[in-house]
Amino acid sequence: MRYLERATIRRLGVLVCVIGLALVGCGGDDDEDDLSGNYRGTIQDSLVGTGTMTATLVQNDSTVTGTFQTSFPLGNGGGSISGTRSDDALTLTVTPPQPSACPLNMTAIIDGDEIQGTYVAFNCSVVETGSFTLTRQ
């Protein structure tokens, strides 16, 4: 009888371990992986220099949308953000509300609560590039 009790206890222990591992493995979509939130940081632009940037991002699965605002000594800007996230990489399009302003293609890397990236203007008569660093607030 003791052999049966030990075998049953071992099986139960193995079953508990397997269930525990399965639950841990299924928890891949933690809130810490979600980019949704408010961000603030610096931006370095090839045309207007150094400024500050704020962004509000919303992530739904791999889709990222939001708004941004920049502040430079010579003026402010802003607009909408849309794009995708793949693991720790972001590919975004930034669209200013003014028809005369240039849209931007951004690529960025996510490292915890920090996003670092670069951008380049497209469909634009001037060459504009830059970099930015944002931290979740």
Buried (B, 14 or more C-beta within 10 A) or exposed (E): EEEEEEEEEEEEEEEEEEEEEEEEEEEEEEEEEEBBBEBBBEBBBBEBEEBBBBBBBBBEEEEBBBBBBBEBEEEEBBBBBEBBBEEEEBBBBBBBEEEEBBBBBBEBEBEEEBBBBBBBBEEEEEEBEBBBBBBBE
